[in-house]
Amino acid sequence: MQCQPFQIILDSVTSLTKQQRHILINSLSEQDSSIDLGKAIESSFSLAPKCPHCESEELQRWGFRNNRQRYRCKRCKKTLNAFTNTHLARLHHPEKWSQYLEGMTHSLTLRPAAKACGVTLKTSFRWRHRFLRILEQDQAEELLGITELDETFFRESFKGQRKNLPRPARKRGSDPKSECRLVPVMVARDREKHTTDAVLENESADELCRHLKGRIDIEAVVCMDASLAHEKLARKLGFLFKELVTSAGQHVLEGVFHLQHVNSYHSHLKQWITGVFHGVATRYLSHYLGWRRALTGATALTPDHLFNKILEHVYIQPLRAT
């Protein structure tokens, strides 16, 4: 569009009624949702192509396959495209990814998401977990100030698994709790809603340290339940530890140190997983932790936010609206 007609449109925005502005916003949103994320990734990659195998920048164009530009590295002689060695490799219908990501911001389940995008249930499942692998890596870099840390437990689940079960198959939820293995999940969250979490192999201090090392500021004050593992963790990482003996009814120290925020996070996390998805397989639990962390972070989860995370994953500058 020419600059002069565009300036006329901008000048007329201030004279629009409230209803007209609402219509304009909806129209622009529909246009944004139709962005072909795959083409955006390929276009950005073509500006500064780099071999994912040897990191060489000496690439030559090497024809097309499935309507995607391929390249050949002059150093290692391997062929590639913009998606090689990323979580988006071998995924089809990139023109529909934007619409699928829009549904993820609303916790859309597999079947409605598949129907909305016109893909199969199998494709919907594959897309979800490829995108969630990217969100899973998006942990808080550092927890500051007053931080709360606690563990919660999920019953081990083999949802969706049809073969090689380690126990006889049974109806979901029918097994006695005493016979079910509990999987520990650690959540650490500061008062600014920065969160890091992990599915633990056990509740030892070494396992906690493996996930939290370098993520808690040395000047942070960490509120935790009284336990030998937590005491050892505080000594290893060197932060100030506020010990709460919740089993004895001690829930608040000095009026500000407590576990209410992280316990509330646990509660809403479990309600979300059991209420929306009717439980998830233990093997995918870390994916859903990343999804919930993104939904409840300091910044609201939007399609643009998801686009940026995906674009960062393929080593290009985040996509920004112009």
C-alpha positions as a Markdown table, in Angstrom:
| # | Residue | x | y | z |
|---|---|---|---|---|
| 1 | Met | 0.0 | 0.0 | 0.0 |
| 2 | Gln | 1.2 | 3.5 | -0.8 |
| 3 | Cys | 2.2 | 5.7 | 2.2 |
| 4 | Gln | -0.4 | 8.4 | 1.6 |
| 5 | Pro | -3.5 | 6.1 | 1.6 |
| 6 | Phe | -2.1 | 4.3 | 4.7 |
| 7 | Gln | -1.7 | 7.6 | 6.5 |
| 8 | Ile | -5.3 | 8.4 | 5.7 |
| 9 | Ile | -6.4 | 5.1 | 7.3 |
| 10 | Leu | -4.3 | 5.9 | 10.4 |
| 11 | Asp | -5.8 | 9.4 | 10.7 |
| 12 | Ser | -9.3 | 8.0 | 10.5 |
| 13 | Val | -8.9 | 5.5 | 13.4 |
| 14 | Thr | -9.5 | 8.2 | 16.0 |
| 15 | Ser | -12.9 | 9.0 | 14.5 |
| 16 | Leu | -14.2 | 5.3 | 14.7 |
| 17 | Thr | -17.0 | 4.4 | 17.0 |
| 18 | Lys | -16.4 | 1.8 | 19.7 |
| 19 | Gln | -18.3 | -0.8 | 17.6 |
| 20 | Gln | -16.3 | 0.0 | 14.5 |
| 21 | Arg | -13.0 | -0.3 | 16.4 |
| 22 | His | -14.2 | -3.7 | 17.7 |
| 23 | Ile | -14.9 | -4.9 | 14.2 |
| 24 | Leu | -11.5 | -3.6 | 13.0 |
| 25 | Ile | -9.6 | -5.4 | 15.8 |
| 26 | Asn | -11.4 | -8.7 | 15.0 |
| 27 | Ser | -10.6 | -8.3 | 11.3 |
| 28 | Leu | -6.9 | -7.7 | 12.1 |
| 29 | Ser | -6.9 | -10.7 | 14.5 |
| 30 | Glu | -8.3 | -12.9 | 11.7 |
| 31 | Gln | -5.5 | -11.8 | 9.4 |
| 32 | Asp | -2.8 | -12.4 | 12.0 |
| 33 | Ser | -4.1 | -15.9 | 12.7 |
| 34 | Ser | -3.7 | -16.8 | 9.0 |
| 35 | Ile | 0.0 | -16.2 | 9.1 |
| 36 | Asp | 1.9 | -19.2 | 7.7 |
| 37 | Leu | 4.4 | -19.9 | 10.5 |
| 38 | Gly | 6.3 | -22.4 | 8.3 |
| 39 | Lys | 6.9 | -19.8 | 5.6 |
| 40 | Ala | 8.0 | -17.3 | 8.2 |
| 41 | Ile | 10.6 | -19.8 | 9.5 |
| 42 | Glu | 11.9 | -20.6 | 6.1 |
| 43 | Ser | 12.1 | -16.9 | 5.1 |
| 44 | Ser | 14.0 | -16.0 | 8.2 |
| 45 | Phe | 16.3 | -19.1 | 7.8 |
| 46 | Ser | 17.1 | -18.1 | 4.2 |
| 47 | Leu | 18.5 | -14.7 | 5.5 |
| 48 | Ala | 21.3 | -16.4 | 7.5 |
| 49 | Pro | 21.3 | -20.1 | 6.8 |
| 50 | Lys | 23.5 | -22.3 | 9.0 |
| 51 | Cys | 24.2 | -26.0 | 8.9 |
| 52 | Pro | 22.7 | -27.7 | 12.0 |
| 53 | His | 25.2 | -30.5 | 11.7 |
| 54 | Cys | 28.6 | -28.6 | 11.6 |
| 55 | Glu | 27.4 | -24.9 | 12.1 |
| 56 | Ser | 28.9 | -23.9 | 8.8 |
| 57 | Glu | 27.4 | -20.9 | 7.0 |
| 58 | Glu | 28.6 | -22.1 | 3.6 |
| 59 | Leu | 25.4 | -23.5 | 2.2 |
| 60 | Gln | 24.1 | -23.9 | -1.4 |
| 61 | Arg | 20.5 | -24.3 | -2.5 |
| 62 | Trp | 19.8 | -27.9 | -3.3 |
| 63 | Gly | 16.3 | -28.0 | -4.9 |
| 64 | Phe | 12.9 | -28.5 | -3.3 |
| 65 | Arg | 11.2 | -31.3 | -1.5 |
| 66 | Asn | 7.6 | -31.2 | -0.3 |
| 67 | Asn | 7.5 | -27.5 | -1.3 |
| 68 | Arg | 10.4 | -26.7 | 1.1 |
| 69 | Gln | 13.8 | -25.3 | 0.0 |
| 70 | Arg | 16.6 | -27.7 | 0.7 |
| 71 | Tyr | 20.3 | -26.8 | 1.2 |
| 72 | Arg | 23.6 | -28.6 | 1.0 |
| 73 | Cys | 26.4 | -27.9 | 3.3 |
| 74 | Lys | 29.7 | -27.4 | 1.4 |
| 75 | Arg | 31.7 | -28.5 | 4.5 |
| 76 | Cys | 30.0 | -31.7 | 5.7 |
| 77 | Lys | 28.1 | -32.4 | 2.4 |
| 78 | Lys | 24.8 | -33.1 | 4.2 |
| 79 | Thr | 21.5 | -31.8 | 3.0 |
| 80 | Leu | 19.0 | -30.0 | 5.2 |
| 81 | Asn | 16.1 | -27.5 | 5.3 |
| 82 | Ala | 15.0 | -24.8 | 7.7 |
| 83 | Phe | 13.5 | -27.4 | 10.1 |
| 84 | Thr | 16.3 | -30.0 | 10.3 |
| 85 | Asn | 17.3 | -31.0 | 13.8 |
| 86 | Thr | 14.5 | -29.0 | 15.4 |
| 87 | His | 11.3 | -30.2 | 17.1 |
| 88 | Leu | 9.4 | -29.2 | 13.9 |
| 89 | Ala | 11.3 | -31.5 | 11.6 |
| 90 | Arg | 9.0 | -33.8 | 9.4 |
| 91 | Leu | 5.8 | -32.0 | 10.5 |
| 92 | His | 3.3 | -31.3 | 7.7 |
| 93 | His | 0.7 | -28.6 | 7.0 |
| 94 | Pro | 2.7 | -25.6 | 8.5 |
| 95 | Glu | 0.0 | -23.2 | 7.2 |
| 96 | Lys | -2.2 | -24.6 | 10.0 |
| 97 | Trp | 0.2 | -24.4 | 12.9 |
| 98 | Ser | -0.9 | -20.8 | 13.8 |
| 99 | Gln | -4.5 | -21.9 | 14.2 |
| 100 | Tyr | -3.4 | -24.9 | 16.3 |
| 101 | Leu | -1.3 | -22.7 | 18.6 |
| 102 | Glu | -4.2 | -20.4 | 19.0 |
| 103 | Gly | -6.2 | -23.3 | 20.5 |
| 104 | Met | -3.3 | -24.2 | 22.8 |
| 105 | Thr | -3.6 | -20.8 | 24.5 |
| 106 | His | -7.1 | -21.9 | 25.5 |
| 107 | Ser | -6.1 | -25.5 | 26.6 |
| 108 | Leu | -7.9 | -27.0 | 23.7 |
| 109 | Thr | -8.0 | -30.8 | 23.9 |
| 110 | Leu | -6.8 | -33.1 | 21.0 |
| 111 | Arg | -10.1 | -33.9 | 19.3 |
| 112 | Pro | -11.5 | -30.3 | 19.1 |
| 113 | Ala | -8.1 | -29.0 | 18.0 |
| 114 | Ala | -7.9 | -31.7 | 15.3 |
| 115 | Lys | -11.4 | -30.8 | 14.1 |
| 116 | Ala | -10.7 | -27.0 | 14.1 |
| 117 | Cys | -7.6 | -27.5 | 11.9 |
| 118 | Gly | -8.9 | -30.3 | 9.7 |
| 119 | Val | -6.2 | -32.8 | 10.6 |
| 120 | Thr | -6.3 | -36.3 | 12.1 |
| 121 | Leu | -6.2 | -37.1 | 15.8 |
| 122 | Lys | -2.8 | -38.6 | 15.3 |
| 123 | Thr | -1.5 | -35.4 | 13.7 |
| 124 | Ser | -3.0 | -33.3 | 16.5 |
| 125 | Phe | -1.2 | -35.4 | 19.1 |
| 126 | Arg | 2.1 | -35.2 | 17.3 |
| 127 | Trp | 1.8 | -31.4 | 16.9 |
| 128 | Arg | 0.9 | -30.9 | 20.5 |
| 129 | His | 3.9 | -32.7 | 21.9 |
| 130 | Arg | 6.3 | -31.3 | 19.4 |
| 131 | Phe | 5.3 | -27.8 | 20.5 |
| 132 | Leu | 5.2 | -28.7 | 24.1 |
| 133 | Arg | 8.8 | -29.9 | 23.9 |
| 134 | Ile | 9.7 | -26.3 | 23.2 |
| 135 | Leu | 7.7 | -25.0 | 26.1 |
| 136 | Glu | 9.2 | -27.6 | 28.4 |
| 137 | Gln | 12.6 | -26.0 | 27.9 |
| 138 | Asp | 11.3 | -22.5 | 28.8 |
| 139 | Gln | 12.1 | -22.6 | 32.5 |
| 140 | Ala | 12.7 | -19.5 | 34.6 |
| 141 | Glu | 16.4 | -18.6 | 34.4 |
| 142 | Glu | 16.6 | -17.3 | 38.0 |
| 143 | Leu | 14.2 | -17.2 | 41.0 |
| 144 | Leu | 14.5 | -14.0 | 43.0 |
| 145 | Gly | 13.3 | -12.6 | 46.3 |
| 146 | Ile | 10.9 | -14.8 | 48.4 |
| 147 | Thr | 10.7 | -18.1 | 46.6 |
| 148 | Glu | 8.5 | -21.1 | 47.6 |
| 149 | Leu | 9.5 | -24.7 | 46.9 |
| 150 | Asp | 7.5 | -27.8 | 47.5 |
| 151 | Glu | 6.8 | -31.2 | 46.0 |
| 152 | Thr | 3.5 | -32.7 | 45.0 |
| 153 | Phe | 2.6 | -36.2 | 43.7 |
| 154 | Phe | 0.8 | -37.7 | 40.7 |
| 155 | Arg | -0.3 | -41.3 | 40.4 |
| 156 | Glu | 1.7 | -43.1 | 37.8 |
| 157 | Ser | -0.3 | -43.4 | 34.6 |
| 158 | Phe | 0.1 | -45.4 | 31.4 |
| 159 | Lys | -2.7 | -43.6 | 29.6 |
| 160 | Gly | -2.8 | -44.4 | 25.9 |
| 161 | Gln | -0.3 | -47.3 | 26.2 |
| 162 | Arg | -1.7 | -50.5 | 24.7 |
| 163 | Lys | 1.2 | -52.9 | 24.8 |
| 164 | Asn | 4.1 | -53.9 | 27.2 |
| 165 | Leu | 2.3 | -52.6 | 30.3 |
| 166 | Pro | 4.2 | -53.4 | 33.6 |
| 167 | Arg | 0.9 | -54.3 | 35.2 |
| 168 | Pro | -2.5 | -55.7 | 34.1 |
| 169 | Ala | -4.7 | -53.2 | 32.3 |
| 170 | Arg | -7.5 | -51.7 | 34.4 |
| 171 | Lys | -10.1 | -49.0 | 34.2 |
| 172 | Arg | -8.7 | -45.5 | 35.0 |
| 173 | Gly | -9.0 | -44.7 | 38.7 |
| 174 | Ser | -10.1 | -48.1 | 39.8 |
| 175 | Asp | -6.9 | -49.2 | 41.4 |
| 176 | Pro | -6.4 | -48.7 | 45.2 |
| 177 | Lys | -4.2 | -45.8 | 46.0 |
| 178 | Ser | -2.0 | -48.0 | 48.2 |
| 179 | Glu | -1.0 | -50.1 | 45.1 |
| 180 | Cys | -0.2 | -47.2 | 42.9 |
| 181 | Arg | 3.2 | -45.6 | 42.5 |
| 182 | Leu | 3.4 | -41.9 | 43.1 |
| 183 | Val | 5.5 | -39.7 | 40.9 |
| 184 | Pro | 7.0 | -36.7 | 42.7 |
| 185 | Val | 6.9 | -33.3 | 40.9 |
| 186 | Met | 8.9 | -30.3 | 42.2 |
| 187 | Val | 7.7 | -26.7 | 41.7 |
| 188 | Ala | 9.7 | -23.6 | 42.7 |
| 189 | Arg | 8.0 | -20.3 | 42.2 |
| 190 | Asp | 8.8 | -16.8 | 43.3 |
| 191 | Arg | 6.4 | -14.0 | 44.1 |
| 192 | Glu | 6.8 | -12.5 | 40.6 |
| 193 | Lys | 5.3 | -15.8 | 39.1 |
| 194 | His | 8.7 | -17.0 | 37.7 |
| 195 | Thr | 8.5 | -20.8 | 37.9 |
| 196 | Thr | 10.7 | -23.8 | 37.4 |
| 197 | Asp | 9.5 | -27.3 | 37.8 |
| 198 | Ala | 10.5 | -30.9 | 37.1 |
| 199 | Val | 9.4 | -34.5 | 37.3 |
| 200 | Leu | 11.7 | -36.1 | 39.9 |
| 201 | Glu | 13.2 | -39.6 | 40.0 |
| 202 | Asn | 13.2 | -39.4 | 43.8 |
| 203 | Glu | 12.9 | -36.8 | 46.6 |
| 204 | Ser | 16.6 | -36.6 | 47.4 |
| 205 | Ala | 18.6 | -33.4 | 47.8 |
| 206 | Asp | 20.9 | -34.5 | 44.9 |
| 207 | Glu | 17.9 | -34.8 | 42.6 |
| 208 | Leu | 16.5 | -31.4 | 43.6 |
| 209 | Cys | 20.0 | -29.9 | 43.2 |
| 210 | Arg | 20.2 | -31.3 | 39.7 |
| 211 | His | 17.2 | -29.3 | 38.6 |
| 212 | Leu | 17.7 | -26.2 | 40.6 |
| 213 | Lys | 21.4 | -25.6 | 40.4 |
| 214 | Gly | 22.0 | -22.1 | 39.0 |
| 215 | Arg | 18.3 | -21.2 | 39.0 |
| 216 | Ile | 18.0 | -19.7 | 42.6 |
| 217 | Asp | 19.6 | -16.4 | 43.3 |
| 218 | Ile | 22.1 | -16.5 | 46.2 |
| 219 | Glu | 20.2 | -13.7 | 47.9 |
| 220 | Ala | 16.8 | -15.4 | 47.6 |
| 221 | Val | 14.9 | -16.5 | 50.7 |
| 222 | Val | 13.4 | -20.0 | 50.0 |
| 223 | Cys | 10.4 | -21.3 | 52.0 |
| 224 | Met | 10.3 | -25.1 | 52.2 |
| 225 | Asp | 8.8 | -27.8 | 54.4 |
| 226 | Ala | 11.1 | -29.2 | 57.1 |
| 227 | Ser | 13.0 | -32.1 | 55.7 |
| 228 | Leu | 16.6 | -33.4 | 55.6 |
| 229 | Ala | 16.6 | -33.2 | 51.8 |
| 230 | His | 15.6 | -29.5 | 51.9 |
| 231 | Glu | 18.2 | -28.7 | 54.5 |
| 232 | Lys | 20.9 | -30.3 | 52.5 |
| 233 | Leu | 19.7 | -28.5 | 49.3 |
| 234 | Ala | 20.0 | -25.2 | 51.1 |
| 235 | Arg | 23.5 | -25.9 | 52.2 |
| 236 | Lys | 24.5 | -27.1 | 48.7 |
| 237 | Leu | 23.1 | -24.0 | 46.8 |
| 238 | Gly | 23.9 | -21.5 | 49.6 |
| 239 | Phe | 20.5 | -19.7 | 49.8 |
| 240 | Leu | 18.7 | -18.6 | 53.0 |
| 241 | Phe | 16.2 | -21.3 | 54.1 |
| 242 | Lys | 13.0 | -20.6 | 55.9 |
| 243 | Glu | 11.8 | -23.9 | 57.4 |
| 244 | Leu | 8.1 | -24.5 | 57.9 |
| 245 | Val | 7.0 | -27.4 | 60.0 |
| 246 | Thr | 3.6 | -27.7 | 58.4 |
| 247 | Ser | 2.9 | -31.1 | 60.0 |
| 248 | Ala | 2.9 | -29.3 | 63.3 |
| 249 | Gly | 0.5 | -26.6 | 62.0 |
| 250 | Gln | 3.3 | -24.0 | 61.3 |
| 251 | His | 2.2 | -22.5 | 58.0 |
| 252 | Val | 3.5 | -18.9 | 58.2 |
| 253 | Leu | 6.7 | -17.4 | 59.5 |
| 254 | Glu | 7.2 | -13.7 | 60.3 |
| 255 | Gly | 3.9 | -12.9 | 58.5 |
| 256 | Val | 5.4 | -13.2 | 54.9 |
| 257 | Phe | 7.1 | -16.6 | 54.6 |
| 258 | His | 4.7 | -19.4 | 53.6 |
| 259 | Leu | 4.0 | -22.0 | 51.0 |
| 260 | Gln | 0.5 | -20.8 | 50.0 |
| 261 | His | 1.3 | -19.7 | 46.5 |
| 262 | Val | 3.1 | -22.9 | 45.5 |
| 263 | Asn | 0.4 | -25.0 | 47.1 |
| 264 | Ser | -2.2 | -23.1 | 45.2 |
| 265 | Tyr | -0.2 | -23.7 | 42.1 |
| 266 | His | -0.2 | -27.4 | 42.8 |
| 267 | Ser | -3.9 | -27.4 | 43.4 |
| 268 | His | -4.7 | -25.6 | 40.1 |
| 269 | Leu | -2.2 | -27.8 | 38.2 |
| 270 | Lys | -3.9 | -31.0 | 39.3 |
| 271 | Gln | -7.4 | -29.6 | 38.6 |
| 272 | Trp | -6.3 | -28.6 | 35.1 |
| 273 | Ile | -4.7 | -32.0 | 34.3 |
| 274 | Thr | -7.6 | -34.1 | 35.7 |
| 275 | Gly | -10.5 | -31.7 | 34.7 |
| 276 | Val | -9.4 | -30.7 | 31.2 |
| 277 | Phe | -7.4 | -33.7 | 30.0 |
| 278 | His | -8.8 | -36.5 | 32.4 |
| 279 | Gly | -5.2 | -37.3 | 33.4 |
| 280 | Val | -2.1 | -37.6 | 31.4 |
| 281 | Ala | 0.5 | -40.3 | 30.9 |
| 282 | Thr | 3.5 | -40.1 | 33.2 |
| 283 | Arg | 5.9 | -40.1 | 30.2 |
| 284 | Tyr | 4.4 | -36.8 | 29.0 |
| 285 | Leu | 3.9 | -35.2 | 32.4 |
| 286 | Ser | 6.9 | -32.8 | 31.9 |
| 287 | His | 5.3 | -31.5 | 28.7 |
| 288 | Tyr | 2.1 | -30.5 | 30.5 |
| 289 | Leu | 4.2 | -28.9 | 33.3 |
| 290 | Gly | 5.7 | -26.7 | 30.7 |
| 291 | Trp | 2.3 | -25.9 | 29.2 |
| 292 | Arg | 0.8 | -25.0 | 32.5 |
| 293 | Arg | 3.9 | -22.9 | 33.4 |
| 294 | Ala | 3.5 | -20.9 | 30.2 |
| 295 | Leu | -0.2 | -20.4 | 30.8 |
| 296 | Thr | 0.3 | -19.1 | 34.4 |
| 297 | Gly | 3.5 | -17.1 | 33.9 |
| 298 | Ala | 4.0 | -13.4 | 34.6 |
| 299 | Thr | 3.3 | -12.7 | 30.9 |
| 300 | Ala | 0.0 | -14.0 | 29.4 |
| 301 | Leu | 0.4 | -16.8 | 26.9 |
| 302 | Thr | -0.6 | -15.6 | 23.5 |
| 303 | Pro | -0.1 | -17.0 | 19.9 |
| 304 | Asp | 2.6 | -14.4 | 19.4 |
| 305 | His | 4.4 | -15.6 | 22.5 |
| 306 | Leu | 4.2 | -19.2 | 21.2 |
| 307 | Phe | 5.4 | -18.0 | 17.8 |
| 308 | Asn | 8.4 | -16.3 | 19.4 |
| 309 | Lys | 9.3 | -19.4 | 21.4 |
| 310 | Ile | 9.2 | -21.6 | 18.3 |
| 311 | Leu | 11.2 | -19.1 | 16.3 |
| 312 | Glu | 13.9 | -18.8 | 19.0 |
| 313 | His | 14.1 | -22.6 | 19.0 |
| 314 | Val | 15.1 | -22.6 | 15.3 |
| 315 | Tyr | 17.8 | -20.0 | 16.0 |
| 316 | Ile | 16.3 | -17.0 | 14.4 |
| 317 | Gln | 15.0 | -13.6 | 15.6 |
| 318 | Pro | 11.5 | -13.7 | 17.1 |
| 319 | Leu | 8.7 | -12.7 | 14.8 |
| 320 | Arg | 7.4 | -9.2 | 15.6 |
| 321 | Ala | 4.3 | -7.5 | 14.3 |
| 322 | Thr | 4.9 | -4.5 | 12.1 |
